[in-house]
Structures are given as structure tokens and as C-alpha cells.
Amino acid sequence: MIVEENENAEDTFGADPPAPYLGKTMVEEGALLPNYFGIGHQSLDNYLALISGQPPNLATQTDCLIYTDMLPATTEPNGVAVGQGCVFPSSVQTIAGQLEETGHTWRSYNQDMAAGVKEGEATTCRHPSIGSYDQTQLASATNQYAARHDPFVYFHSITDSETCNRNVVDLTRLPQDLESLSTSPEYAFITPDLCFDGHDSTCADGVSPAGFTGINAFLEEWVPRIKASPAYRDHGAIMVTFDESETGAESCCNEPLGPNTLNNGGSMPGNGGGRVGAVIESPCIKPGTISLDDYNHFSALRWMENNWELPHLADASTEALRPFGSDVFTNPECDTGIAKGGGGGSDGGGGGGSGKNRAGPPRPKPSTHLKITPRHVPAGKLELFYLTLKSGTASCRENAPVHIDGHKTHTSRKGVARIKARLPEGRWTAIARPPGCKVAKAFTRAR
């Protein structure tokens, strides 16, 4: 997921696109979603929606100049947090937390997060202190990172854990992560800085390109790098969209209003964030695909959750909300697990190869059992974990992917694997996902 800033779909994807790599090259190579919408104004509420399904509140609609806790933060039955403020309590879930709990990996890459920081300042998980003014609201000549475009630092479930320093990192980390499947996160959220996301019309460093020129330069550099990776070639997908439109606050997709604001569009009259458009590239998409169906940021989150068979968070659970479907993932030779048939109406995944909804009756998967030792370890201490995968089917035991807390490996021919990990306090799940066999889990606790 790559998010750019503040443009209207009719400008970005017009006849003579001002960022031709996005508006022409990527459109020709992938799928164009011209009727894709933001969910509010200004920036932050849209970024939060993409990873949590949370709707706007008065503070997030103004980009949280003061980094405050959300209060009183009661929760509705669908998971929507009720209150005002910026940083959600630890009880509010994100897709990052969902992925960790089910043994999947994620990472947020932020351009300039580690650039020009003063001695002693954080270079990962960088965010203001609670109650302080957000110094990243304006770019400087040496640093153009914006916390408000990094949604992961607005959830205590992330910032209060070591997972934040491990997974919310500078963009310079991405090339080494892309080198192999074992080091590539299954979910990656990429945030350009205030020049290369098109936010600023003139760059603070006086050198970098801005506006659409900056957007084009960023995508022209990074998208080919991602497409060359083993992870992308293995049912990967790259989605590029914008947080909100420059003008207008149109909405779609039965977007709910409230409960934390009288108008989702903020100061603009309207129930959403305007039509911004989106492009998705994937080996599972026929080049030149166009889907005219309506989608928004909640639709994108729902698609991602479906991909890993996760529950739908907050407003991503809205009735009749559709994820991307076979209208987008159009390559019949790529098994995406999406039900065949009309325009994205099925609640199918995409690009994940889960194997759901294939023709014919489903075959039962062979059972598996995973054992982990030790079962109890000191928190924060580097430990060597032994994992044994057992099954009556030999192919289920061999070369099966095994994960724990972002660390990945594969089992040997005898179903044995070893992982070194330093686990923070808590209960941790190791998961084995042998292809064609049932998923197996084992648990350990760090104290």
C-alpha cells in the first residue's frame, strides 16, 4: 500500500496525466479504480481508516496538531471507538495487530523518518510525546517526515509495544527486506515524505521535486523495485491511492456518518473524502483492467482482511461494503481464491492465494499439529525455540513456513525448525502454514 496526498481522480487519471508513471504506465500494467473515494478530510482520518476502519473525529479531521489521547474512548459493538482525540487506546485494534495475532508479518516504511534527527531522538516509531505539539506538521530542510501520514503511531496497541520499533521504520529498510521471501513482510504500508507524496508544492530541502513531479519520481523509483522482488512475484499486489481529494467531499459505499463528527468531510460539505482513484498492480491482474465499481478506504481494508481471513474492523464491517473482487483481479491463470462472477460483489480476497471458492466441492485438508519448546521464557531475552510439525501426511511436515513474532523459517524434511527470537512480555503464537494442509498453532509465554 502506497499512499499519496490530496489529488482529484479527474486530474491524476485524466487524458494527459501529470504523473505519467502512475496515470499511464501503472494504469496500462494493472487495474484502474477511477471510482475510489477517501472517507473524510483532512489527512489523518483517511490514513487511520486504511489500517483500522475507524471513522473521523474532530481531532483527526484537523490532523491532530496536539498529540493527545482519545477520550473517553468507549467502543460500539462494531468496534468503532467513541470519543475525541488522536491516539487510540490499546483496546482499539488495527490490521497490524490482527496480523501479528495470527502469525503474519507486517511493516510500515516511512521516508525521512530517520533523516536529520537530533542526537538521542528516535529513528524508528517516531512520534510526538502525548500532550505535545506535533513538530512534524511542517517539513524542514533536513527532514520531511510527517507523523500524521504514519497511522501506526496513533494506536497505543502499537506504540506501547516493542513491535513499533521493530516494524515502524525508515524507508531505507525496504530494499534489504525485499531481497527474499523470508525477509519480506506479508503486509507493507509505504509513506513517502512531504515532497514525494505530492503534499508540498515547494520542497523544504530546496532540491527535491514536489507535487505531481515528486509523486511520479517516487513511484518510478520504488514500484519497479517492489515488482522485481520474490514477494511480489508470489501473488503480490501493489496498491497506490491518495488519502483525500483536493476539492470535494463526495462519498460512496454506504459510508456511515459519526459518531464522533457531524460531517465526515470536515469543513467541506459532504459525507466523505472525495473521489481520488486508485491503481493496483499484481500478477493476478490482466494489464489494462478497469473497474467502474465504487470503493473507498474501508473497502481496501476489508479486502486486505479477507486476504488473510481476518475479522472486519469497525467501519470495514459496514453492511453491503464490498472489497475488491474478480472485477479487479482478472487474471484467470492466477489463483487468488476469489469467487468467479460479477463485479466485486462477492466478499472475496485478492492476491493471497487462499484457495477459497474454487470450482468443485472442497477437499478436506490433512490435519497437522505444532509443538514449541520452551513454553515459558524470560521476556526480552534472546531464546532458541524448537518447533516440531507433525502430520500423517509427509508433505505437510516438509518445508512448511513457520512464523513467530515476525521471525520466519521453514521446517526440515522431518518437520523440525528452529527460530531465535527475543519476545516482549505476553503470550505469543507460533503458526505453521503447510501448503494444502491445515494451519497449526502453538503457544509460548514471555514473562
C-alpha positions in Angstrom: 0.0 0.0 0.0 1.5 3.4 -1.1 -0.5 6.5 -0.2 0.0 9.8 -1.9 -1.6 13.2 -1.0 -4.5 15.4 -1.9 -5.4 15.0 -5.6 -8.6 14.6 -7.5 -9.1 11.5 -9.6 -10.0 13.5 -12.7 -6.6 15.3 -12.5 -4.5 12.2 -11.7 -6.0 9.9 -14.3 -7.0 12.4 -17.0 -6.1 12.2 -20.7 -2.8 13.9 -20.1 -1.8 12.6 -16.6 0.6 15.0 -14.7 2.3 11.9 -13.1 2.6 9.7 -16.2 4.2 6.7 -14.4 1.1 6.5 -12.2 -1.6 7.8 -14.6 -0.4 6.0 -17.7 2.3 3.3 -17.1 0.7 1.7 -14.0 -2.8 2.0 -15.4 -1.7 0.1 -18.5 0.1 -2.5 -16.5 -2.5 -3.0 -13.8 -6.1 -2.2 -12.8 -7.6 1.3 -12.6 -10.2 2.0 -10.0 -11.5 5.5 -11.0 -14.4 5.5 -8.6 -12.3 5.0 -5.4 -13.0 7.5 -2.6 -11.4 8.9 0.6 -13.6 8.8 3.7 -13.0 12.3 5.2 -10.9 15.4 5.4 -8.1 16.2 6.3 -5.3 13.6 6.0 -5.1 11.7 9.3 -8.6 10.3 9.4 -8.1 8.7 6.0 -4.8 7.1 7.0 -6.4 5.7 10.2 -9.3 4.3 8.2 -7.0 2.3 6.0 -5.5 0.3 8.9 -8.2 0.3 11.5 -11.6 1.1 10.0 -12.1 3.9 12.5 -14.2 6.9 11.2 -13.2 10.6 11.6 -13.4 12.5 14.9 -12.9 16.3 15.4 -9.2 15.9 16.3 -8.3 13.5 13.5 -10.1 15.8 11.0 -7.7 18.6 11.8 -4.6 16.4 11.7 -4.0 16.4 15.4 -1.8 19.4 15.9 -1.6 18.4 19.5 -0.8 14.7 20.0 -3.5 13.8 22.6 -5.0 10.6 23.8 -8.5 9.8 22.6 -11.1 10.2 25.4 -13.3 8.7 26.8 -12.9 6.1 24.1 -15.8 3.8 24.7 -16.4 1.3 22.0 -19.5 0.5 20.0 -20.4 -3.2 19.2 -18.9 -3.0 15.8 -15.5 -1.8 17.2 -15.9 2.0 16.5 -14.2 4.0 19.2 -16.4 6.8 20.6 -14.6 10.0 21.8 -12.3 12.8 20.7 -8.5 12.8 20.4 -5.7 11.4 18.3 -4.1 8.3 19.9 -6.5 5.4 20.3 -6.4 3.2 23.5 -4.8 -0.2 23.4 -8.2 -1.9 23.2 -8.7 -0.5 19.6 -7.4 -2.9 17.1 -5.5 -2.4 13.7 -4.7 -4.7 10.9 -1.2 -4.8 12.2 -2.3 -6.3 15.5 -4.6 -8.7 13.6 -1.7 -9.9 11.5 0.6 -10.4 14.5 -2.0 -12.4 16.4 -2.4 -14.8 13.5 1.3 -15.3 12.8 1.6 -13.0 9.8 4.2 -10.2 9.3 3.8 -6.5 8.6 6.0 -3.4 8.4 5.4 0.4 7.9 8.1 2.1 5.8 8.3 5.9 6.2 10.5 8.1 4.1 12.7 10.5 6.1 11.7 9.0 9.5 15.4 8.7 10.4 16.7 11.7 8.4 18.1 14.7 10.2 17.1 13.7 13.7 18.9 15.1 16.6 21.1 13.0 18.9 19.0 10.9 21.2 15.9 11.2 19.0 14.1 8.1 17.8 14.8 6.8 14.3 12.0 4.2 14.4 8.5 4.5 15.7 8.9 8.3 15.6 6.0 10.3 17.1 5.4 13.3 19.4 5.0 12.9 23.1 1.5 12.8 24.5 0.2 16.3 25.0 2.9 18.0 22.9 2.7 19.9 19.6 3.5 17.8 16.5 6.7 19.2 15.3 6.4 17.2 12.0 3.5 19.3 10.8 5.9 21.4 8.8 8.8 20.0 6.8 12.4 21.2 7.4 15.4 21.2 5.1 16.8 18.0 6.7 13.5 16.1 7.5 10.2 15.9 5.6 8.6 13.1 7.6 5.0 13.7 8.7 3.7 11.7 11.7 0.1 12.4 10.5 0.8 10.3 7.4 2.1 7.4 9.5 -1.1 6.0 11.0 0.5 3.2 13.1 1.8 5.7 15.7 -1.7 6.7 16.6 -2.5 3.4 18.4 -1.3 2.6 21.9 -1.6 -1.1 20.9 1.4 -0.4 18.6 3.4 2.4 20.3 3.3 0.8 23.7 5.0 -2.3 22.4 8.4 -3.2 21.0 6.6 -4.1 17.8 6.6 -0.4 17.0 10.4 0.0 16.9 10.7 -3.3 15.1 8.1 -2.6 12.4 7.6 1.2 12.0 10.8 2.1 10.3 12.5 4.3 7.8 12.0 3.6 4.1 15.7 2.9 3.7 15.0 -0.5 5.3 12.8 -1.7 2.4 15.4 -2.8 -0.1 17.0 -5.3 2.2 13.6 -6.6 3.3 12.7 -7.2 -0.4 15.7 -9.4 -1.0 13.9 -12.6 -0.2 10.5 -14.1 0.7 11.7 -14.8 4.3 12.6 -11.2 5.0 9.6 -9.5 3.1 6.7 -8.6 5.3 3.4 -10.0 4.1 1.8 -6.6 4.5 3.7 -3.3 3.8 2.5 0.2 4.2 4.7 2.8 2.4 4.6 6.5 3.2 6.6 9.0 1.0 7.8 12.2 2.7 6.1 15.6 2.2 7.8 16.2 -1.1 7.4 12.8 -2.8 3.8 12.3 -1.7 2.8 15.5 -3.5 1.7 17.3 -0.4 4.1 20.3 -0.7 4.2 22.4 -3.8 7.7 23.5 -2.9 10.1 21.2 -1.1 11.7 22.4 2.1 15.1 21.0 1.1 15.1 23.2 -2.0 16.2 20.3 -4.2 13.6 17.6 -4.3 10.7 17.6 -6.8 7.2 18.4 -5.4 3.6 18.0 -6.4 2.9 15.5 -9.2 6.5 15.6 -10.2 7.5 14.3 -6.8 4.8 11.6 -6.9 6.0 10.5 -10.3 9.7 10.3 -9.2 8.9 8.3 -6.1 6.7 5.7 -7.9 9.1 5.5 -10.8 11.9 4.5 -8.4 10.1 2.3 -5.9 7.4 0.4 -7.8 9.9 -1.4 -10.2 12.0 -2.3 -7.1 8.9 -4.0 -5.5 7.9 -5.7 -8.7 11.3 -7.2 -9.0 11.1 -8.9 -5.6 10.2 -12.6 -4.9 7.3 -11.5 -2.7 5.6 -9.5 -5.5 6.0 -12.4 -8.0 4.4 -14.8 -5.5 0.8 -13.4 -5.7 1.8 -9.9 -4.6 -0.1 -6.7 -5.1 0.9 -3.0 -5.1 -1.9 -0.5 -4.5 -1.4 3.2 -5.0 -4.0 5.7 -3.9 -4.5 9.1 -2.3 -5.7 10.0 1.2 -8.2 12.6 0.1 -9.2 14.7 -2.8 -8.1 18.3 -3.3 -11.7 19.5 -3.7 -15.0 17.9 -2.9 -16.1 15.6 -0.1 -18.1 13.0 -2.1 -18.6 9.6 -0.6 -19.6 6.1 -1.6 -20.3 2.6 -0.4 -22.8 3.3 2.3 -20.2 5.2 4.4 -21.6 5.7 7.9 -21.7 9.2 9.5 -20.5 9.7 13.0 -20.5 9.0 15.9 -17.6 11.5 16.5 -18.3 14.2 14.0 -21.3 16.0 12.5 -19.7 15.8 9.0 -17.2 13.3 7.6 -16.0 15.9 5.1 -14.9 18.3 7.9 -15.1 21.8 6.7 -16.1 20.6 3.2 -19.8 19.8 2.8 -20.1 16.1 2.1 -20.0 12.7 3.7 -16.6 11.6 2.5 -13.1 12.5 1.3 -13.9 12.9 -2.4 -13.0 10.8 -5.4 -9.3 10.1 -5.6 -9.0 7.0 -7.7 -6.6 4.1 -7.2 -4.3 1.7 -9.2 -3.4 -1.9 -8.3 -0.7 -3.9 -10.0 -0.4 -7.6 -9.5 0.5 -10.8 -11.3 -3.2 -11.6 -10.7 -4.4 -8.7 -12.8 -4.7 -8.5 -16.6 -2.9 -5.4 -17.8 -5.4 -2.6 -18.7 -8.1 -3.7 -16.3 -10.7 -1.0 -15.4 -13.3 -1.5 -12.7 -16.0 1.1 -12.5 -17.4 -0.1 -9.2 -17.3 2.2 -6.2 -14.8 1.6 -3.5 -13.2 3.5 -0.6 -10.6 3.1 2.1 -12.8 0.9 4.2 -13.2 -1.3 1.1 -9.5 -1.6 0.8 -9.1 -2.6 4.5 -11.9 -5.2 4.1 -10.1 -6.6 1.0 -6.8 -6.9 3.0 -8.5 -8.5 6.0 -10.2 -11.0 3.7 -6.9 -11.9 2.1 -5.7 -13.2 5.5 -9.1 -14.4 6.7 -9.3 -11.7 9.4 -12.4 -10.2 11.0 -13.6 -6.8 9.7 -12.6 -3.9 11.9 -15.0 -1.0 12.8 -16.5 0.6 9.6 -14.8 -2.0 7.4 -17.7 -4.2 8.7 -20.3 -1.9 7.3 -23.2 -3.8 5.7 -23.0 -4.1 1.9 -19.5 -2.8 1.8 -17.6 -4.6 -1.0 -13.9 -5.5 -1.1 -12.1 -5.7 -4.4 -13.1 -8.8 -6.2 -12.9 -10.5 -9.6 -13.6 -7.2 -11.3 -10.1 -6.2 -10.2 -8.2 -9.5 -10.0 -8.9 -10.5 -13.6 -6.0 -12.9 -14.5 -7.7 -16.4 -14.8 -4.3 -18.1 -14.6 -3.6 -16.7 -11.1 -5.4 -18.5 -8.3 -6.5 -15.7 -6.0 -9.3 -17.6 -4.2 -11.8 -15.0 -5.4 -15.2 -16.3 -6.4 -15.9 -16.1 -10.1 -18.6 -13.8 -11.2 -19.7 -10.2 -11.3 -18.0 -7.0 -10.4 -16.6 -7.5 -6.9 -19.9 -8.2 -5.3 -18.6 -11.4 -3.6 -16.8 -10.9 -0.3 -13.7 -12.5 -1.8 -10.0 -11.8 -1.2 -7.3 -10.9 -3.7 -3.8 -11.7 -4.4 -3.4 -14.1 -1.5 -3.9 -17.5 -2.9 -6.1 -18.8 -0.1 -7.8 -21.3 -2.3 -11.4 -20.4 -1.3 -14.2 -20.5 -3.8 -12.5 -22.8 -6.3 -14.7 -24.9 -8.7 -16.0 -28.2 -7.3 -16.5 -29.4 -3.7 -13.7 -28.6 -1.3 -11.4 -31.4 -0.3 -10.6 -31.8 3.4 -7.1 -30.7 4.3 -4.8 -33.1 6.1 -4.5 -32.3 9.8 -1.3 -31.0 11.5 0.0 -30.4 15.0 2.7 -28.0 16.0 4.8 -28.2 19.2 7.0 -25.5 20.6 9.7 -25.5 23.3 10.4 -23.9 25.6 6.8 -22.9 26.6 7.9 -20.2 29.1 10.8 -17.8 28.6 12.1 -14.6 30.2 10.7 -11.5 28.5 13.3 -9.7 26.4 15.9 -12.5 26.5 17.2 -14.0 23.2 15.9 -17.6 23.1 16.2 -20.5 20.7 12.8 -22.1 20.0 12.4 -25.6 18.7 9.3 -26.2 16.6 8.1 -29.6 15.5 5.3 -30.0 12.9 3.6 -33.4 13.0 1.1 -34.8 10.4 0.1 -38.2 9.0 0.8 -36.7 5.5 4.6 -36.3 4.9 4.2 -33.3 2.5 2.5 -31.4 5.4 5.7 -31.7 7.5 8.3 -30.8 5.0 9.4 -27.3 4.1 6.4 -25.7 5.8 6.5 -21.9 6.6 6.7 -21.2 10.3 6.3 -17.8 11.9 6.5 -16.3 15.4 6.6 -12.6 16.2 7.8 -11.6 12.7 10.5 -14.3 12.6 10.1 -16.8 9.7 11.7 -20.1 8.7 10.8 -23.4 7.2 10.7 -26.9 8.6 13.1 -29.6 7.6 12.2 -32.9 5.9 11.5 -34.3 9.4 9.2 -31.3 10.3 11.6 -29.6 12.6 12.5 -25.9 12.7 14.5 -23.5 15.0 13.9 -19.8 15.5 15.9 -17.4 17.6 13.7 -14.6 19.0 13.6 -12.0 21.7 10.0 -11.9 22.8 8.5 -9.0 24.8 6.2 -9.8 27.7 3.0 -11.6 26.6 1.5 -14.7 25.1 2.9 -15.5 21.6 1.6 -17.7 18.9 3.8 -19.8 16.5 2.0 -20.7 13.3 2.8 -23.3 10.6 1.1 -22.9 7.3 2.0 -26.0 5.2 0.5 -25.6 1.7 -2.6 -27.7 1.1 -2.7 -28.7 4.8 -4.5 -27.4 7.9 -2.8 -24.5 9.8 -1.2 -25.5 13.1 -0.6 -23.3 16.1 1.5 -23.5 19.3 1.9 -21.0 22.1 4.6 -19.7 24.4 4.6 -17.1 27.0 7.3 -14.5 27.9 7.3 -13.1 31.4 
